[in-house]
Amino acid sequence: MAMYEYRTETLTDFSKKKNRLAYEKALKQVRDDYGKTYPLIINGKPVTTKKTYSSENPANHEEIIGEICQASIKEADEAMESALLAFETWKKTSPQVRADVLFKAANIMRRKRMYMNALMTLEAGKPWIEADGDVAEAIDFLEYYGRQMLKMDRIDDEVQSREHVERNEYRYIPLGVGAIITPWNFPTAILTGMTSAAVVSGNTVLLKPARTTQIIAYNFVKIMEEAGLPAGVINFIPGRGSEVGDYMVKHPKTRFVSFTGSKAVGQTIYENAAKVRKGQIWLKRVITEMGGKDGILVDDDCDTNLAARSIVTSAFGFSGQKCSACSRAIIHEDVYDEVMEKVLEKTSAIQLGKTEDYNNKMGPVNSKEAFDKITEYIDIGKKEATLAAGGDADDTLGYFIQPTIFAGCKADDRIMKEEIFGPVLSVTKVNSFEEGLKIINDTEYGLTGSIISNNRAHIEKAREDFHVGNLYVNRKCTGAIVGYQPFGGFNMSGTDSKAGGPDYLTLHMQGKSICEQL
């Protein structure tokens, strides 16, 4: 099949009036859909339940976007039976057909892009540019994984046969039914990437999205249906993690678990999946991405403007609610004052408010739970270090927290060690590159990080010794691009999987070697 070369999706240019008007129109369309009740989807059919969840706008928690039916063990069990049945035919569907579903879904998502953007602005609190980038990344995942599947279908070229003796084949086959448990911070991109990777590899799935972004997840499933995905391949079962999620992970027929979220939940999933249950005939595979405590290391020989811009963009984009966000800045003493002055200046210019207004580049945090956790850490920070900026929070109407910076932090402070997942930056001063690198690596995580330096020897040392899955040189530490910077970290950041990379689909399959004697 002829296929054009993979290219990343172009971001929307909001300097053009027509694009701003289109976004505003989409916001109105989303609001016109307020009040709807969204069902589960099991075996391609809508399933309603008495128990529902009210999805709110985090910028105005009195504004209810819709009601989503919630699955219980009963519906989760029906979804498992549906997925098991669908797997028998989907696993034998050609990789080309499976890839075509992804390519079709990418085109549908392009047509619905503004609506999906606006939905994220209202349900997830994403600023326009962040929401648009989220949808663009989702499209990238669909296009990239579709091509990767076609490439892997030709893996036979990698094994040898012996002339006049035997013919050898090597093929990848799907695993089975997967439990897909997705996060709220990239509710379209990560959900699309995790789910489409499993599906294009020939698996069927039970999809449990994050609690606060379930309407976004529902819209994704409808796009996949419209693209021609057969009934039962994706079964949409939103519900409580402690009930439905736990059921999915422990079920003996679950073949693999794919999870993105907190370290605490990821550890529990890993432990529960490792136990072999009655009737289970395999060891479950687990794919996790569990966050980070990411740092930017600023060397003495550097572009201080670049350093300040990289720190502020990485720390406060989407209110710091990214597993790749910069939550630590380690700055050489020779440039510390200059960089900090520029960081504080750029931070003070951030306009905080409802993200449906394009001019507000930073919005609310995701939920009351997130608000409470972040403000607790701000209180801890006030005791451990010096409050240099922000620190105020207000949840009267929405969950708004000012971009907050703590200076004079010590390496062993809690705000330097623990993931906060909000707009809180901890800054420390070091007297050498070596000391800075030691502090950078003094964490149980290892997801992303940046070095800002003009010193080639230090850059090369960072390549070797800066222990993260995604290292950036002279740029921000957020914004990995599908197919260009495969994303995933070390240590407690997860299972070292690389989303958007050439080996990600193999985590959802197993190799089968076939030898026929001639």
Phi, psi and omega in degrees: 000127177293137184217129177289156184295143178296131175224144179291149181292136179289136178283152181286135178269101183276003171286344179272129185301321183298326178287323177294320178294322179295322179293316180297322176296319180294322176301319178295321179297319178297316180295327177296335180271359177303146177096351179286155172249130185254129182275169164290165173229111181234124183056036177079005184243143177289136180232120179261150178228158180290325181277128179230163176240134179269115180272125185250160174278117183294345176274347177204090189287003171271352182264110183265123183279325179176172178250134180242126176298143183247133181282148170249185178301324180301310181290325178297322178293320177296322179295321178297315179298321178296316181294320178297318180292315181295329181300327183298328178262323183295325181294338180260001175286138187298145177305327180295318179294317180297319178295321180300326177299318179294318180295320177295317180298323178298319179291322177296319180295326176298318181292329182259016189302312182295323178295315179296321176303308184297323179297321177291325177299321184271324182270328182252350180077025183277134171299160185308309185294321178294318179295316180297320177295326178297312180292320178301319179293324176299316178297319178301316179301315181298314181292318184289312182292327175301315179291322178297323179294319178297323179292319182289338177292346180254027185293343180305334179297344185272350180244156185254146170251156180259121186303131178063009182240305184203155173248126183249141176234150173223122182224154174263134176238151182292163183274311185152223181269130180247147172262117182252115184239110194251161184265171180266345189280330169236072193289344174256310186296303184292319177301315179296316181297312181297314185287315183292326177298317180294317185289315182293338177281356176101008180267164170246157190221156165254118185255116175243104182280168176298149188301319191272357181228043185284333179288323174301314180298318179302316180297324175297314181298321178294325176296317179295322176297315180297331180283354176103012178294128182297154178302139175090349180287317170244123176246119188267109184227074174297146180174185182289136178297323182289345180249290183290315179299315179298319178300312182299315184293320185273346186299133183295341179269352175290126183266329178208157179236129176241121188224138168231127182170209186284159178298317183300313180292319180299319179296319179295317178300314181300318180293313182293323180290335182287338182280129179277123183265166179299129180089357181274132184242019178212166170265124183292143174267141181235129177241113183231149169228117194238024172098188184194173172230071196281144184231152171246123181261118182256116182278167181290328178260097185202170172273107186292330176294316177298319181299312181296316180297317181295318181295309185293317179297317182288328184280323192243000172298132186049043176055032178071013185267052177230140178294342179265000186298147176283112177250356177224133172241122181248112192240133178296140186301332182292335180241005187304307184298318181293315180294316181297321178300318181287324176297313181294323178295315180291324179293320181294339181274352181290129180264114182263134178170189180300129187281355173291342172273117184305328184291339178275109184269356176220134185241205183284166166277170199289326190201171175299320179300314179295317179303312182295318181295315183294317180293330173297318179292327176296320176297320177296317181299324180296334178273333186268330189216193180257125178286115183260337180199148174071220180099344181269151180213150182210120178245025180301313180247310177231177186264075187259130177230129179296148172301124191240135180232131174249129179252163178068029181286147175264153186302329184260010175297148179299322181288350173264348187249323191258144180288125182262323177061053179194184186280062181230121181245130177253130185239137176225152181256138178232157182259002177200160176299318182298318178295319179298317180295323178297316179292320178305316184275357183275066181206155178280351180264176177190056185267283181234167175184162180227152168238130176251108187199150171253005182269108185299321180297320179290322177298316181292323177295321178297322178305323183273319195248349176281103195271081176221158178286331179230105179255131179243138180249120178057048172196174180295165182258011175246167172089043175296140183255130180304128178085346180248316177231081178311136194247129175162151190240184184256175175054229183280011174276355176143200186261024176067015177289152183238090178297141181073022180239170187290345181249008184292319182296331181298337178292343182256009183221173175224146183276138178234124180257131183234127180236125176243123178284135183271000000 
